[in-house]
Each structure stands twice: as C-alpha cells, then as structure tokens.
Amino acid sequence: MTDTTQTNNPIVTDAVIIGAGPVGLFQVFELGLLEMKAHVLDSLNHPGGQCVELYPDKPIYDIPAVPVCTALELTENLLKQIEPFGPTFHYGEEAVELKKLEDGQIYVKTNKGTEFLAKAVFIAAGVGSFQARTLKVPHIEKFENTQLHYRVKDPSMFEGKNIVICGGGDSALDWCLNLVGKAESVVLVHRRDGFRAAPASVTKMRELCDQWEMQFEVGQVTGFVEENDEMKEVKVTGADGVTRRIPMDHLLVFFGLQPKLGPIADWGLELERKQIVVDTARFETNIPGVFAVGDINTYPGKKKLILSGFHECALAAFAAADYVFPEKRVHLQYTTTSPKLHKVLGVETPHFD
C-alpha cells in the first residue's frame, strides 16, 4: 500500500473509493476478491475514518466473530486484510468534483488537483465531514489543541491533570468515566441536570460524584482566567446566575458534531435528508457506476451499523463488475474453497483427505 504524489495526468483505475473508514477499507477487500484495483481518498491524514478520529479507544462489540475491539484495532485488522490487494491511498485529499463522462468513465478530482478516471466509484464517506460544535466564549479559540479539546487523540496527556469536561451526551460521560482515577480531578459541566447519554453511564457518574471521585456542576462556561498565556480557570455560570471559577489544566468540550456533505451535495446525486439514495440490490446511486455504502446512504430499513456497511460493500462490488468487466460473467466464489481466490489472497489451497 503506497501513497502517490500529485500528477498532471489523470490516474486511470478500476475503482475510486471516497472514504477510508472501516466500510471504505472493506470495500477494497470485496473489490480485490473480484480482481478490481482501487484508489482510496480520505480528507483525514490517516485511515479509520471518524471512528478513529473521534473514538480510537472506544470498544466496539458488534463485529462478527470479534467479541470486542477498539476502532483503532478494527482499522489495523482491515488494513492487514487488504494488504494482498495493494490499494493506493491518498490521505489528506478531499474529493471535490465527480462527473460521469460520455464514454462511461467517471471523473474524480481532489482539492489537491489529483485527477482520476475510474470505471466505478464508491462513496463511503460516513455522514460527510464532521465539524465539532464549538464553545462560544470570546477568544478561547486560541487555546484549541493545547488546552481546549473537541476530540481526544492522546488520553495519556490528561493523566495527573485537572480536567473540566463540558457536555451531556455519551462522549462527555464516557470520557468522565474514563479519566476518573487517571486525572488529578474531573469536573463535568452541563447546562442542565439531564443527559442524552446512556442511563448506565449517568448512574455511574452520579455514584462517582457521591464518592467525591469527581464533581458535576450545572451551568455553562462563560469565560476563563488567563495567566502567562495559559488558561488557569474557567468561569461557570449556573442557572442561579452565580458564576463560579474552576481551576483546570485542560478543557474538553463535547457539544456534538455537525455533519456536512460538502462537495458531495453538488454532484447531482439523489439525496434524502443529506443522505444518498441507493437501491438494495446493487447499492447504486442515480448515477450509473457510482455506488454509496455505509452511513452516507439511505434506503428503506437502513440501519447505520458497520455490519450493514460490510454487507453493502459485497453487493456493490459484484454490481461494479458490470462496469469494470462488461464482457465477463462474474460468479460467486467462496474464500474457503476457491483456488482462484486463494491465489488472489496469496494463501495456499488446503487439501483435505
């Protein structure tokens, strides 16, 4: 698996996959089994998509035959699984243009000027690009990524520190529970005494407060105290109008995310509530040869699960073969018994007596 440098000539390929999250990575595998080569684009600088960007260490329990794994572990295993197919990754590149050409090929261009001519395109962009809802406090943005954080990339940096966490959803509660006992202190701040998080997490948080392991304050951060270019305290104003000052080293804010389709909205795709409409036989969009898999698509009965996305990848790959190999009939084969697939995967065909 290699990264390419920018070229002035379009890259001609069987398939372009937009999105390197778990579903996009598994799409590489399904295409590889059918001997289709893929280039993979992602606006992030790493594989794994939003689940690695936002919750790298959060456990996932519903991957078949894997009782539990983190988003990071799932991504690493998917990358290992697709190694035989040698996909080419283009990280830090966002697809900004897509159009169907008269000769049937699909033209894709990125924000860095990389151009592709593909026979099939797979949009596996999750729910688009996420943008965190920010804390509306004047001038606090200058501390972003040093003391103010909208996502956690390295939990170890909070060990032994005084942490204030804002929010009332699963992310805020999860990180409270995760950091208690590791951080010097944890204070949760939420505008009301009600939560959108899992009830078990809320119950556990209240137990920890009763045990003085952490604190919960009803209110909103309305200011901060700065000293020597560092944030030393946050000002929290309660419903009673009283403002309290809380010492802190780091401020974690989880007000939710705003998904934005970005350029995808301008590609002529049929959309329904910011999702791409597909059929359930091929997961093809209204543009022939353009498929959508994972959370970005919608159809009757759609469930936003990684598991569902994997299923969609398989059917979309077989459908794409109509465009990549129009003269060839593609048959379903099984990785357990097919010598051809064993060759593609680089494994030996087992012999049974």
C-alpha positions as CSV (number, residue, x, y, z in Angstrom):
1,M,0.0,0.0,0.0
2,T,1.6,3.2,-1.1
3,D,0.8,6.9,-1.3
4,T,1.1,8.6,-4.6
5,T,2.4,12.0,-5.5
6,Q,0.4,14.6,-7.4
7,T,0.4,14.0,-11.2
8,N,-0.7,16.2,-14.1
9,N,-2.3,13.3,-15.9
10,P,-5.5,11.5,-14.7
11,I,-4.9,8.3,-12.8
12,V,-6.7,5.5,-14.7
13,T,-8.1,2.8,-12.3
14,D,-10.8,0.3,-11.9
15,A,-12.3,2.0,-8.9
16,V,-12.1,5.1,-6.6
17,I,-13.3,4.8,-3.1
18,I,-14.1,8.0,-1.3
19,G,-13.6,7.5,2.4
20,A,-11.1,5.3,4.3
21,G,-13.2,4.4,7.3
22,P,-14.0,0.8,8.1
23,V,-16.6,0.4,5.3
24,G,-14.3,2.1,2.7
25,L,-11.5,-0.3,3.7
26,F,-13.7,-3.4,3.5
27,Q,-14.8,-2.2,0.1
28,V,-11.2,-2.6,-1.0
29,F,-11.3,-6.2,0.1
30,E,-14.6,-7.0,-1.7
31,L,-13.3,-5.4,-4.9
32,G,-10.0,-7.2,-4.5
33,L,-11.6,-10.6,-4.4
34,L,-13.1,-9.8,-7.8
35,E,-9.7,-8.6,-9.1
36,M,-10.5,-4.9,-9.2
37,K,-7.9,-2.4,-8.2
38,A,-8.8,0.6,-6.1
39,H,-7.5,4.1,-5.1
40,V,-8.8,5.3,-1.8
41,L,-9.2,9.0,-0.9
42,D,-9.8,10.5,2.6
43,S,-9.7,14.1,3.8
44,L,-8.2,12.9,7.0
45,N,-4.5,12.1,7.2
46,H,-5.0,8.6,8.4
47,P,-7.2,5.5,7.8
48,G,-10.1,4.6,10.1
49,G,-12.5,7.5,9.4
50,Q,-14.4,9.3,12.0
51,C,-14.5,6.4,14.5
52,V,-10.7,6.5,14.7
53,E,-10.6,10.3,14.6
54,L,-13.2,10.7,17.4
55,Y,-13.2,7.4,19.4
56,P,-10.0,5.5,18.7
57,D,-10.1,3.6,22.0
58,K,-13.8,3.2,22.4
59,P,-14.8,-0.5,22.4
60,I,-16.9,-2.0,19.6
61,Y,-18.9,-5.2,20.4
62,D,-20.9,-5.9,17.2
63,I,-18.3,-7.1,14.7
64,P,-19.0,-10.7,13.9
65,A,-16.6,-13.2,15.5
66,V,-14.7,-10.4,17.3
67,P,-16.1,-10.2,20.8
68,V,-14.6,-6.7,21.4
69,C,-12.1,-4.4,19.6
70,T,-11.3,-0.7,19.5
71,A,-11.9,1.4,16.4
72,L,-8.1,1.5,16.1
73,E,-7.7,-2.3,16.3
74,L,-10.6,-2.8,13.8
75,T,-8.8,-0.4,11.3
76,E,-5.5,-2.2,11.8
77,N,-7.0,-5.5,11.1
78,L,-8.9,-4.2,8.0
79,L,-5.6,-2.8,6.7
80,K,-3.9,-6.1,7.2
81,Q,-6.8,-7.9,5.4
82,I,-6.5,-5.8,2.3
83,E,-2.7,-5.9,2.0
84,P,-2.8,-8.6,-0.8
85,F,-4.7,-6.2,-3.0
86,G,-2.2,-3.3,-2.8
87,P,-4.6,-0.3,-2.7
88,T,-3.2,3.2,-3.2
89,F,-4.1,5.7,-0.5
90,H,-4.4,9.4,-1.0
91,Y,-4.7,10.9,2.6
92,G,-5.4,14.5,3.2
93,E,-7.3,14.8,-0.1
94,E,-11.0,15.6,-0.4
95,A,-13.0,14.7,-3.5
96,V,-14.3,18.0,-4.7
97,E,-15.6,17.0,-8.2
98,L,-17.3,14.0,-9.7
99,K,-18.9,13.6,-13.0
100,K,-19.9,10.9,-15.5
101,L,-18.2,11.3,-18.9
102,E,-19.8,10.5,-22.2
103,D,-17.5,7.5,-22.7
104,G,-18.9,5.9,-19.5
105,Q,-15.9,6.7,-17.3
106,I,-16.2,8.6,-14.0
107,Y,-14.0,11.6,-13.5
108,V,-13.0,12.5,-9.9
109,K,-10.8,15.4,-8.8
110,T,-9.5,16.2,-5.3
111,N,-8.8,19.5,-3.6
112,K,-5.1,19.0,-4.3
113,G,-5.6,18.6,-8.0
114,T,-5.2,14.8,-8.3
115,E,-7.5,13.5,-11.0
116,F,-8.9,10.1,-11.7
117,L,-10.7,8.2,-14.4
118,A,-12.5,5.3,-12.9
119,K,-15.0,2.7,-14.2
120,A,-16.7,2.7,-10.8
121,V,-16.8,5.0,-7.8
122,F,-17.8,4.1,-4.2
123,I,-18.8,6.8,-1.8
124,A,-18.1,5.6,1.7
125,A,-17.9,9.0,3.4
126,G,-19.8,8.2,6.5
127,V,-22.2,11.1,7.1
128,G,-19.8,13.6,5.4
129,S,-17.2,15.6,7.1
130,F,-17.7,16.2,10.8
131,Q,-17.3,19.6,12.4
132,A,-17.4,19.9,16.2
133,R,-19.9,22.4,17.7
134,T,-17.6,24.8,19.4
135,L,-17.6,26.6,22.7
136,K,-18.9,30.2,22.2
137,V,-16.6,32.1,24.6
138,P,-14.7,35.1,23.2
139,H,-11.0,34.5,22.5
140,I,-11.0,30.9,23.9
141,E,-10.2,29.5,20.5
142,K,-6.5,30.4,20.9
143,F,-6.2,27.5,23.3
144,E,-7.6,25.0,20.9
145,N,-5.5,21.8,20.6
146,T,-3.3,22.9,23.6
147,Q,-5.7,23.2,26.5
148,L,-9.1,23.3,24.7
149,H,-10.0,20.0,23.0
150,Y,-13.0,19.0,20.9
151,R,-11.7,15.4,20.5
152,V,-9.3,13.2,22.3
153,K,-6.3,11.9,20.4
154,D,-4.0,11.0,23.3
155,P,-5.7,10.3,26.6
156,S,-2.4,9.9,28.4
157,M,-1.9,13.7,28.2
158,F,-4.7,14.2,30.8
159,E,-3.1,11.9,33.4
160,G,-2.4,13.7,36.6
161,K,-4.1,16.9,35.3
162,N,-7.2,18.9,36.4
163,I,-9.8,18.3,33.8
164,V,-13.1,20.1,33.1
165,I,-15.5,18.3,30.7
166,C,-18.4,20.1,29.0
167,G,-21.4,18.3,27.6
168,G,-24.3,16.0,28.3
169,G,-24.0,13.2,25.8
170,D,-22.3,9.9,25.5
171,S,-18.9,11.4,24.6
172,A,-18.8,13.7,27.7
173,L,-19.9,10.9,30.1
174,D,-17.6,8.3,28.5
175,W,-14.6,10.5,29.0
176,C,-15.5,11.4,32.5
177,L,-15.7,7.7,33.4
178,N,-12.5,7.0,31.5
179,L,-10.5,9.7,33.1
180,V,-11.6,9.4,36.7
181,G,-8.7,7.8,38.7
182,K,-6.2,8.8,36.0
183,A,-6.6,12.6,36.0
184,E,-5.9,14.6,39.2
185,S,-9.5,15.9,39.1
186,V,-12.5,15.6,36.8
187,V,-15.4,18.2,36.8
188,L,-18.4,17.7,34.5
189,V,-20.2,20.8,33.4
190,H,-23.6,20.6,31.7
191,R,-26.3,23.3,31.3
192,R,-29.0,21.1,32.9
193,D,-29.3,18.2,35.3
194,G,-30.5,15.9,32.5
195,F,-28.5,13.9,30.0
196,R,-28.6,12.4,26.5
197,A,-26.2,9.7,27.5
198,A,-26.7,6.0,28.3
199,P,-28.5,5.7,31.6
200,A,-25.8,3.3,33.0
201,S,-23.2,6.0,32.3
202,V,-25.2,8.7,34.1
203,T,-25.8,6.4,37.1
204,K,-22.1,5.6,37.3
205,M,-21.2,9.3,37.1
206,R,-23.6,10.2,39.9
207,E,-22.1,7.4,42.0
208,L,-18.6,8.8,41.5
209,C,-19.8,12.2,42.5
210,D,-21.3,10.8,45.7
211,Q,-18.0,9.2,46.4
212,W,-16.1,12.5,45.7
213,E,-14.2,10.9,42.9
214,M,-15.4,13.7,40.5
215,Q,-17.8,16.7,40.5
216,F,-20.8,17.7,38.5
217,E,-21.8,21.4,38.0
218,V,-25.0,22.6,36.4
219,G,-24.1,25.6,34.3
220,Q,-22.3,26.9,31.2
221,V,-18.7,28.0,30.7
222,T,-19.0,31.8,30.1
223,G,-15.3,32.9,30.5
224,F,-11.8,31.9,31.5
225,V,-8.9,33.2,33.6
226,E,-5.6,33.5,31.7
227,E,-2.1,33.8,33.2
228,N,1.2,33.8,31.2
229,D,-0.7,32.8,28.0
230,E,-2.2,29.8,29.8
231,M,-5.8,29.1,30.8
232,K,-5.8,28.6,34.5
233,E,-9.5,28.6,35.3
234,V,-12.9,28.5,33.6
235,K,-15.9,30.6,34.7
236,V,-19.0,28.6,35.0
237,T,-22.3,30.4,35.3
238,G,-25.2,28.5,36.9
239,A,-28.9,28.7,36.4
240,D,-29.0,30.8,39.6
241,G,-26.8,33.5,37.8
242,V,-23.9,32.9,40.1
243,T,-20.5,32.5,38.4
244,R,-18.0,30.1,39.9
245,R,-14.3,29.7,39.0
246,I,-13.0,26.2,38.4
247,P,-9.2,25.6,38.2
248,M,-8.2,23.4,35.3
249,D,-5.3,22.3,33.1
250,H,-7.4,21.0,30.2
251,L,-11.0,21.8,28.9
252,L,-12.7,19.0,26.9
253,V,-15.8,20.1,25.1
254,F,-18.3,17.6,23.6
255,F,-21.3,19.5,22.3
256,G,-21.9,17.1,19.4
257,L,-20.9,17.2,15.8
258,Q,-22.3,18.8,12.8
259,P,-22.1,16.6,9.7
260,K,-21.7,18.4,6.4
261,L,-21.9,16.8,3.0
262,G,-19.6,19.3,1.5
263,P,-18.9,18.9,-2.3
264,I,-20.9,15.7,-2.4
265,A,-24.1,17.7,-2.4
266,D,-23.2,19.3,-5.8
267,W,-22.5,16.0,-7.7
268,G,-26.1,15.5,-9.0
269,L,-26.8,12.6,-6.7
270,E,-30.3,12.0,-5.4
271,L,-30.4,13.0,-1.8
272,E,-32.8,12.4,1.1
273,R,-32.1,14.2,4.3
274,K,-28.5,14.7,3.4
275,Q,-28.0,11.0,2.6
276,I,-27.5,9.4,-0.8
277,V,-30.4,7.3,-2.1
278,V,-29.5,3.8,-3.3
279,D,-31.2,0.6,-4.3
280,T,-30.8,-2.5,-2.1
281,A,-29.8,-4.9,-4.9
282,R,-26.7,-3.0,-6.0
283,F,-26.3,0.0,-3.7
284,E,-26.0,2.1,-6.8
285,T,-27.0,5.7,-6.9
286,N,-28.9,7.5,-9.6
287,I,-25.6,7.9,-11.5
288,P,-24.7,4.6,-13.1
289,G,-21.4,3.3,-11.9
290,V,-21.5,5.4,-8.7
291,F,-22.2,3.5,-5.5
292,A,-22.8,4.6,-1.9
293,V,-22.1,2.3,1.1
294,G,-22.1,2.8,4.8
295,D,-23.7,5.7,6.7
296,I,-23.7,8.0,3.7
297,N,-26.5,6.1,2.0
298,T,-30.2,5.6,2.7
299,Y,-32.8,3.1,1.7
300,P,-36.0,1.5,3.3
301,G,-35.0,-0.2,6.5
302,K,-31.5,1.3,6.6
303,K,-29.6,0.7,9.8
304,K,-26.4,2.7,10.5
305,L,-24.1,-0.2,11.6
306,I,-20.6,-1.1,10.4
307,L,-22.0,-4.6,10.0
308,S,-24.6,-3.3,7.5
309,G,-21.9,-1.4,5.6
310,F,-19.9,-4.5,5.2
311,H,-22.8,-6.3,3.6
312,E,-23.4,-3.3,1.3
313,C,-19.8,-3.5,0.1
314,A,-20.1,-7.1,-1.1
315,L,-23.2,-6.4,-3.2
316,A,-21.8,-3.1,-4.6
317,A,-18.6,-4.9,-5.6
318,F,-20.5,-7.5,-7.6
319,A,-22.6,-4.8,-9.2
320,A,-19.5,-2.8,-10.1
321,A,-18.1,-5.8,-12.1
322,D,-20.7,-5.0,-14.7
323,Y,-18.7,-1.8,-15.5
324,V,-15.2,-3.0,-14.9
325,F,-15.6,-6.3,-16.7
326,P,-18.5,-5.8,-19.1
327,E,-17.6,-8.8,-21.2
328,K,-17.1,-11.2,-18.3
329,R,-19.6,-13.0,-16.2
330,V,-18.6,-12.8,-12.5
331,H,-19.5,-15.9,-10.4
332,L,-19.8,-16.0,-6.7
333,Q,-16.9,-18.0,-5.1
334,Y,-16.1,-18.8,-1.5
335,T,-12.8,-17.9,0.1
336,T,-12.8,-21.2,1.9
337,T,-12.8,-23.4,-1.2
338,S,-11.9,-21.3,-4.3
339,P,-8.3,-21.9,-5.6
340,K,-8.7,-18.7,-7.6
341,L,-9.5,-16.6,-4.5
342,H,-6.6,-18.3,-2.6
343,K,-4.3,-17.2,-5.4
344,V,-5.6,-13.6,-5.2
345,L,-5.2,-13.6,-1.4
346,G,-1.7,-15.2,-1.6
347,V,-2.6,-18.2,0.5
348,E,-2.3,-21.9,-0.1
349,T,-5.3,-24.0,-1.1
350,P,-5.9,-26.5,1.7
351,H,-6.0,-30.2,0.8
352,F,-8.5,-32.4,2.7
353,D,-8.1,-36.2,2.8
